[in-house]
Amino acid sequence: MTNELVALLDGKEVGRVRRDARGRLAFFYDGAWRTATDAYPLSLSMPLGAREHGRNVVEAFLWGLLPDNSRRRLVRRTSTKIAPKRPQPMADTIA
């Protein structure tokens, strides 16, 4: 399992979701994206003004990317042994 997920928009890197040694997620905007004239935030809860966004915001954002029926399927799956409160491994599983 990877500890980093690259976020791309129109082929441009806008940032990375990273998991630390304790399993906590954080999102870091790419510096070039933050200063680009056409840049916009991935979410209103993750403004460009802050380079880094913490666990609660990132997990809520990632949960929001999963369709409702995928969330239900993943929460029910026991064979993957993924904790239902950890969206990045779930996203890795269905990707």
DRENTORKOL-3810 file (N, C-alpha, C; in nm, 4 decimals):
REM DRENTORKOL-3810
@n.u->0.0837; n.v->-0.1165; n.w->0.0000; ca.u->0.0000; ca.v->0.0000; ca.w->0.0000; c.u->0.0891; c.v->0.1240; c.w->0.0000
@n.u->0.0530; n.v->0.2204; n.w->-0.0808; ca.u->0.1325; ca.v->0.3421; ca.w->-0.0921; c.u->0.0989; c.v->0.4404; c.w->0.0195
@n.u->0.1919; n.v->0.5258; n.w->0.0535; ca.u->0.1708; ca.v->0.6268; ca.w->0.1565; c.u->0.1470; c.v->0.7645; c.w->0.0981
@n.u->0.1336; n.v->0.7712; n.w->-0.0351; ca.u->0.1151; ca.v->0.8997; ca.w->-0.1002; c.u->0.0235; c.v->0.8835; c.w->-0.2207
@n.u->-0.0661; n.v->0.9789; n.w->-0.2365; ca.u->-0.1597; ca.v->0.9805; ca.w->-0.3484; c.u->-0.1468; c.v->1.1163; c.w->-0.4157
@n.u->-0.1157; n.v->1.1177; n.w->-0.5447; ca.u->-0.0975; ca.v->1.2422; ca.w->-0.6193; c.u->-0.2324; c.v->1.2881; c.w->-0.6722
@n.u->-0.2653; n.v->1.4152; n.w->-0.6508; ca.u->-0.3893; ca.v->1.4741; ca.w->-0.7013; c.u->-0.3582; c.v->1.5504; c.w->-0.8294
@n.u->-0.4268; n.v->1.5141; n.w->-0.9370; ca.u->-0.4072; ca.v->1.5773; ca.w->-1.0674; c.u->-0.5364; c.v->1.6424; c.w->-1.1151
@n.u->-0.5249; n.v->1.7578; n.w->-1.1776; ca.u->-0.6365; ca.v->1.8227; ca.w->-1.2457; c.u->-0.5890; c.v->1.8602; c.w->-1.3845
@n.u->-0.6565; n.v->1.8086; n.w->-1.4859; ca.u->-0.6162; ca.v->1.8332; ca.w->-1.6247; c.u->-0.4691; c.v->1.8008; c.w->-1.6483
@n.u->-0.4209; n.v->1.6946; n.w->-1.5858; ca.u->-0.2838; ca.v->1.6504; ca.w->-1.6044; c.u->-0.1798; c.v->1.7266; c.w->-1.5237
@n.u->-0.2229; n.v->1.8255; n.w->-1.4467; ca.u->-0.1297; ca.v->1.9032; ca.w->-1.3641; c.u->-0.1368; c.v->1.8549; c.w->-1.2200
@n.u->-0.0213; n.v->1.8402; n.w->-1.1578; ca.u->-0.0197; ca.v->1.8035; ca.w->-1.0169; c.u->-0.0619; c.v->1.9241; c.w->-0.9338
@n.u->-0.1656; n.v->1.9031; n.w->-0.8511; ca.u->-0.2123; ca.v->2.0113; ca.w->-0.7645; c.u->-0.1738; c.v->1.9880; c.w->-0.6191
@n.u->-0.1384; n.v->1.8645; n.w->-0.5860; ca.u->-0.0983; ca.v->1.8348; ca.w->-0.4496; c.u->-0.0877; c.v->1.6859; c.w->-0.4254
@n.u->-0.0664; n.v->1.6509; n.w->-0.2980; ca.u->-0.0504; ca.v->1.5105; ca.w->-0.2592; c.u->-0.1151; c.v->1.4848; c.w->-0.1243
@n.u->-0.1806; n.v->1.3701; n.w->-0.1152; ca.u->-0.2296; ca.v->1.3214; ca.w->0.0130; c.u->-0.1211; c.v->1.2287; c.w->0.0648
@n.u->-0.0786; n.v->1.2528; n.w->0.1872; ca.u->0.0262; ca.v->1.1687; ca.w->0.2474; c.u->-0.0247; c.v->1.1074; c.w->0.3766
@n.u->0.0188; n.v->0.9835; n.w->0.4001; ca.u->-0.0121; ca.v->0.9134; ca.w->0.5251; c.u->0.1165; c.v->0.9037; c.w->0.6044
@n.u->0.1134; n.v->0.9514; n.w->0.7286; ca.u->0.2339; ca.v->0.9442; ca.w->0.8111; c.u->0.2471; c.v->0.8060; c.w->0.8746
@n.u->0.3505; n.v->0.7866; n.w->0.9526; ca.u->0.3792; ca.v->0.6562; ca.w->1.0139; c.u->0.2679; c.v->0.6101; c.w->1.1070
@n.u->0.1895; n.v->0.7028; n.w->1.1589; ca.u->0.0787; ca.v->0.6671; ca.w->1.2488; c.u->-0.0534; c.v->0.6503; c.w->1.1737
@n.u->-0.0506; n.v->0.6621; n.w->1.0409; ca.u->-0.1706; ca.v->0.6421; ca.w->0.9615; c.u->-0.2553; c.v->0.7662; c.w->0.9415
@n.u->-0.2092; n.v->0.8821; n.w->0.9873; ca.u->-0.2858; ca.v->1.0053; ca.w->0.9723; c.u->-0.2631; c.v->1.0651; c.w->0.8340
@n.u->-0.3700; n.v->1.1159; n.w->0.7746; ca.u->-0.3632; ca.v->1.1745; ca.w->0.6409; c.u->-0.3478; c.v->1.3256; c.w->0.6489
@n.u->-0.2805; n.v->1.3803; n.w->0.5499; ca.u->-0.2707; ca.v->1.5254; ca.w->0.5331; c.u->-0.2616; c.v->1.5516; c.w->0.3834
@n.u->-0.3135; n.v->1.6654; n.w->0.3410; ca.u->-0.3042; ca.v->1.7053; ca.w->0.2005; c.u->-0.2144; c.v->1.8272; c.w->0.1917
@n.u->-0.1234; n.v->1.8240; n.w->0.0956; ca.u->-0.0294; ca.v->1.9337; ca.w->0.0720; c.u->-0.0473; c.v->1.9831; c.w->-0.0708
@n.u->-0.0845; n.v->2.1100; n.w->-0.0859; ca.u->-0.0912; ca.v->2.1681; ca.w->-0.2195; c.u->0.0487; c.v->2.1827; c.w->-0.2767
@n.u->0.0616; n.v->2.1608; n.w->-0.4056; ca.u->0.1860; ca.v->2.1838; ca.w->-0.4768; c.u->0.2089; c.v->2.3351; c.w->-0.4852
@n.u->0.3302; n.v->2.3780; n.w->-0.4603; ca.u->0.3619; ca.v->2.5207; ca.w->-0.4615; c.u->0.3323; c.v->2.5883; c.w->-0.5938
@n.u->0.3638; n.v->2.5220; n.w->-0.7049; ca.u->0.3378; ca.v->2.5805; ca.w->-0.8369; c.u->0.1881; c.v->2.5967; c.w->-0.8605
@n.u->0.1085; n.v->2.5001; n.w->-0.8117; ca.u->-0.0368; ca.v->2.5098; ca.w->-0.8282; c.u->-0.0922; c.v->2.6268; c.w->-0.7459
@n.u->-0.0462; n.v->2.6402; n.w->-0.6240; ca.u->-0.0976; ca.v->2.7469; ca.w->-0.5371; c.u->-0.0715; c.v->2.8855; c.w->-0.5943
@n.u->0.0375; n.v->2.9030; n.w->-0.6676; ca.u->0.0721; ca.v->3.0353; ca.w->-0.7203; c.u->0.0271; c.v->3.0567; c.w->-0.8643
@n.u->-0.0297; n.v->2.9541; n.w->-0.9262; ca.u->-0.0764; ca.v->2.9670; ca.w->-1.0651; c.u->-0.1956; c.v->3.0632; c.w->-1.0713
@n.u->-0.2027; n.v->3.1409; n.w->-1.1775; ca.u->-0.3111; ca.v->3.2391; ca.w->-1.1910; c.u->-0.4475; c.v->3.1729; c.w->-1.2076
@n.u->-0.4505; n.v->3.0517; n.w->-1.2613; ca.u->-0.5780; ca.v->2.9820; ca.w->-1.2832; c.u->-0.6069; c.v->2.8756; c.w->-1.1769
@n.u->-0.5349; n.v->2.8786; n.w->-1.0661; ca.u->-0.5515; ca.v->2.7788; ca.w->-0.9600; c.u->-0.6835; c.v->2.7980; c.w->-0.8861
@n.u->-0.7371; n.v->2.6879; n.w->-0.8381; ca.u->-0.8574; ca.v->2.6897; ca.w->-0.7548; c.u->-0.8463; c.v->2.5732; c.w->-0.6559
@n.u->-0.9135; n.v->2.5843; n.w->-0.5415; ca.u->-0.9019; ca.v->2.4787; ca.w->-0.4408; c.u->-0.9762; c.v->2.3517; c.w->-0.4828
@n.u->-0.9282; n.v->2.2380; n.w->-0.4341; ca.u->-0.9983; ca.v->2.1117; ca.w->-0.4589; c.u->-1.1331; c.v->2.1107; c.w->-0.3893
@n.u->-1.1429; n.v->2.1815; n.w->-0.2794; ca.u->-1.2648; ca.v->2.1865; ca.w->-0.1990; c.u->-1.2690; c.v->2.3207; c.w->-0.1272
@n.u->-1.3893; n.v->2.3693; n.w->-0.1001; ca.u->-1.4010; ca.v->2.4929; ca.w->-0.0227; c.u->-1.3441; c.v->2.4753; c.w->0.1172
@n.u->-1.3424; n.v->2.3521; n.w->0.1660; ca.u->-1.2868; ca.v->2.3251; ca.w->0.2986; c.u->-1.1347; c.v->2.3135; c.w->0.2968
@n.u->-1.0743; n.v->2.3222; n.w->0.1764; ca.u->-0.9288; ca.v->2.3149; ca.w->0.1624; c.u->-0.8797; c.v->2.4332; c.w->0.0786
@n.u->-0.8877; n.v->2.5553; n.w->0.1339; ca.u->-0.8488; ca.v->2.6740; ca.w->0.0569; c.u->-0.7005; c.v->2.6737; c.w->0.0197
@n.u->-0.6712; n.v->2.7430; n.w->-0.0893; ca.u->-0.5335; ca.v->2.7520; ca.w->-0.1382; c.u->-0.4423; c.v->2.8292; c.w->-0.0423
@n.u->-0.5004; n.v->2.9127; n.w->0.0418; ca.u->-0.4208; ca.v->2.9936; ca.w->0.1340; c.u->-0.3370; c.v->2.9109; c.w->0.2302
@n.u->-0.3810; n.v->2.7908; n.w->0.2573; ca.u->-0.3058; ca.v->2.7015; ca.w->0.3460; c.u->-0.2391; c.v->2.5935; c.w->0.2607
@n.u->-0.1099; n.v->2.5775; n.w->0.2767; ca.u->-0.0373; ca.v->2.4760; ca.w->0.1994; c.u->-0.0761; c.v->2.3354; c.w->0.2437
@n.u->-0.1030; n.v->2.3175; n.w->0.3734; ca.u->-0.1315; ca.v->2.1852; ca.w->0.4292; c.u->-0.2695; c.v->2.1831; c.w->0.4939
@n.u->-0.3382; n.v->2.0706; n.w->0.4749; ca.u->-0.4689; ca.v->2.0498; ca.w->0.5367; c.u->-0.4651; c.v->1.9173; c.w->0.6107
@n.u->-0.5197; n.v->1.9181; n.w->0.7315; ca.u->-0.5090; ca.v->1.8033; ca.w->0.8207; c.u->-0.6095; c.v->1.6925; c.w->0.7998
@n.u->-0.5945; n.v->1.5966; n.w->0.8850; ca.u->-0.6656; ca.v->1.4692; ca.w->0.8784; c.u->-0.8169; c.v->1.4806; c.w->0.8630
@n.u->-0.8832; n.v->1.5575; n.w->0.9495; ca.u->-1.0290; ca.v->1.5637; ca.w->0.9465; c.u->-1.0814; c.v->1.6151; c.w->0.8131
@n.u->-1.0212; n.v->1.7201; n.w->0.7633; ca.u->-1.0639; ca.v->1.7782; ca.w->0.6361; c.u->-1.0360; c.v->1.6823; c.w->0.5213
@n.u->-0.9199; n.v->1.6212; n.w->0.5211; ca.u->-0.8810; ca.v->1.5307; ca.w->0.4129; c.u->-0.9696; c.v->1.4072; c.w->0.4102
@n.u->-0.9945; n.v->1.3485; n.w->0.5257; ca.u->-1.0784; ca.v->1.2289; ca.w->0.5292; c.u->-1.2207; c.v->1.2597; c.w->0.4832
@n.u->-1.2762; n.v->1.3723; n.w->0.5248; ca.u->-1.4103; ca.v->1.4113; ca.w->0.4798; c.u->-1.4120; c.v->1.4306; c.w->0.3282
@n.u->-1.3086; n.v->1.4946; n.w->0.2752; ca.u->-1.2997; ca.v->1.5157; ca.w->0.1303; c.u->-1.2932; c.v->1.3822; c.w->0.0557
@n.u->-1.2080; n.v->1.2906; n.w->0.1015; ca.u->-1.1947; ca.v->1.1613; ca.w->0.0341; c.u->-1.3227; c.v->1.0796; c.w->0.0422
@n.u->-1.3909; n.v->1.0812; n.w->0.1568; ca.u->-1.5194; ca.v->1.0114; ca.w->0.1679; c.u->-1.6176; c.v->1.0676; c.w->0.0660
@n.u->-1.6139; n.v->1.1979; n.w->0.0456; ca.u->-1.7047; ca.v->1.2617; ca.w->-0.0491; c.u->-1.6803; c.v->1.2227; c.w->-0.1937
@n.u->-1.5627; n.v->1.1724; n.w->-0.2247; ca.u->-1.5315; ca.v->1.1300; ca.w->-0.3616; c.u->-1.5938; c.v->0.9948; c.w->-0.3963
@n.u->-1.6215; n.v->0.9140; n.w->-0.2953; ca.u->-1.6759; ca.v->0.7804; ca.w->-0.3194; c.u->-1.8266; c.v->0.7881; c.w->-0.3396
@n.u->-1.8790; n.v->0.7241; n.w->-0.4443; ca.u->-2.0253; ca.v->0.7193; ca.w->-0.4621; c.u->-2.0896; c.v->0.6452; c.w->-0.3449
@n.u->-2.2128; n.v->0.6796; n.w->-0.3136; ca.u->-2.2815; ca.v->0.6188; ca.w->-0.1993; c.u->-2.2819; c.v->0.4673; c.w->-0.2044
@n.u->-2.3123; n.v->0.4093; n.w->-0.3203; ca.u->-2.3177; ca.v->0.2631; ca.w->-0.3270; c.u->-2.1789; c.v->0.2007; c.w->-0.3087
@n.u->-2.0742; n.v->0.2673; n.w->-0.3507; ca.u->-1.9381; ca.v->0.2161; ca.w->-0.3294; c.u->-1.9027; c.v->0.2198; c.w->-0.1820
@n.u->-1.9437; n.v->0.3265; n.w->-0.1134; ca.u->-1.9172; ca.v->0.3367; ca.w->0.0298; c.u->-1.9831; c.v->0.2207; c.w->0.1039
@n.u->-2.1092; n.v->0.1942; n.w->0.0699; ca.u->-2.1801; ca.v->0.0859; ca.w->0.1376; c.u->-2.1132; c.v->-0.0483; c.w->0.1119
@n.u->-2.0746; n.v->-0.0729; n.w->-0.0137; ca.u->-2.0082; ca.v->-0.1993; ca.w->-0.0477; c.u->-1.8785; c.v->-0.2138; c.w->0.0286
@n.u->-1.7995; n.v->-0.1077; n.w->0.0332; ca.u->-1.6695; ca.v->-0.1151; ca.w->0.0989; c.u->-1.6823; c.v->-0.1335; c.w->0.2496
@n.u->-1.7797; n.v->-0.0696; n.w->0.3088; ca.u->-1.7980; ca.v->-0.0844; ca.w->0.4529; c.u->-1.8387; c.v->-0.2277; c.w->0.4851
@n.u->-1.9172; n.v->-0.2892; n.w->0.3974; ca.u->-1.9622; ca.v->-0.4266; ca.w->0.4207; c.u->-1.8536; c.v->-0.5302; c.w->0.3963
@n.u->-1.7586; n.v->-0.4971; n.w->0.3130; ca.u->-1.6557; ca.v->-0.5960; ca.w->0.2786; c.u->-1.5682; c.v->-0.6257; c.w->0.3984
@n.u->-1.5542; n.v->-0.7509; n.w->0.4280; ca.u->-1.4673; ca.v->-0.7878; ca.w->0.5394; c.u->-1.3379; c.v->-0.8495; c.w->0.4907
@n.u->-1.3363; n.v->-0.8919; n.w->0.3660; ca.u->-1.2169; ca.v->-0.9593; ca.w->0.3156; c.u->-1.0987; c.v->-0.8652; c.w->0.2980
@n.u->-1.1234; n.v->-0.7349; n.w->0.2797; ca.u->-1.0134; ca.v->-0.6408; ca.w->0.2606; c.u->-0.9531; c.v->-0.5955; c.w->0.3923
@n.u->-1.0248; n.v->-0.6153; n.w->0.5008; ca.u->-0.9794; ca.v->-0.5766; ca.w->0.6346; c.u->-0.9448; c.v->-0.4282; c.w->0.6427
@n.u->-1.0235; n.v->-0.3466; n.w->0.5744; ca.u->-1.0040; ca.v->-0.2015; ca.w->0.5769; c.u->-1.0976; c.v->-0.1425; c.w->0.6807
@n.u->-1.0439; n.v->-0.0619; n.w->0.7675; ca.u->-1.1282; ca.v->0.0059; ca.w->0.8658; c.u->-1.2180; c.v->0.1048; c.w->0.7929
@n.u->-1.3495; n.v->0.1023; n.w->0.8168; ca.u->-1.4408; ca.v->0.1900; ca.w->0.7443; c.u->-1.4182; c.v->0.3381; c.w->0.7688
@n.u->-1.3402; n.v->0.3759; n.w->0.8674; ca.u->-1.3137; ca.v->0.5175; ca.w->0.8930; c.u->-1.1900; c.v->0.5665; c.w->0.8194
@n.u->-1.1302; n.v->0.4833; n.w->0.7357; ca.u->-1.0081; ca.v->0.5214; ca.w->0.6646; c.u->-1.0344; c.v->0.5220; c.w->0.5154
@n.u->-1.0690; n.v->0.6380; n.w->0.4565; ca.u->-1.1081; ca.v->0.6431; ca.w->0.3166; c.u->-0.9962; c.v->0.6221; c.w->0.2157
@n.u->-0.8722; n.v->0.6594; n.w->0.2457; ca.u->-0.7688; ca.v->0.6440; ca.w->0.1435; c.u->-0.7460; c.v->0.4986; c.w->0.1068
@n.u->-0.7325; n.v->0.4058; n.w->0.2034; ca.u->-0.7185; ca.v->0.2660; ca.w->0.1624; c.u->-0.8382; c.v->0.2159; c.w->0.0830
@n.u->-0.9572; n.v->0.2679; n.w->0.1158; ca.u->-1.0748; ca.v->0.2292; ca.w->0.0397; c.u->-1.0642; c.v->0.2789; c.w->-0.1038
@n.u->-1.0208; n.v->0.4017; n.w->-0.1200; ca.u->-1.0047; ca.v->0.4567; ca.w->-0.2547; c.u->-0.8993; c.v->0.3775; c.w->-0.3305
@n.u->-0.7909; n.v->0.3367; n.w->-0.2637; ca.u->-0.6882; ca.v->0.2535; ca.w->-0.3261; c.u->-0.7465; c.v->0.1201; c.w->-0.3715
@n.u->-0.8411; n.v->0.0655; n.w->-0.2937; ca.u->-0.8988; ca.v->-0.0648; ca.w->-0.3235; c.u->-0.9860; c.v->-0.0605; c.w->-0.4471
@n.u->-1.0645; n.v->0.0461; n.w->-0.4641; ca.u->-1.1547; ca.v->0.0501; ca.w->-0.5784; c.u->-1.0926; c.v->0.1127; c.w->-0.7010
@n.u->-0.9757; n.v->0.1743; n.w->-0.6873; ca.u->-0.9100; ca.v->0.2388; ca.w->-0.8017; c.u->-0.8515; c.v->0.1371; c.w->-0.8969
END
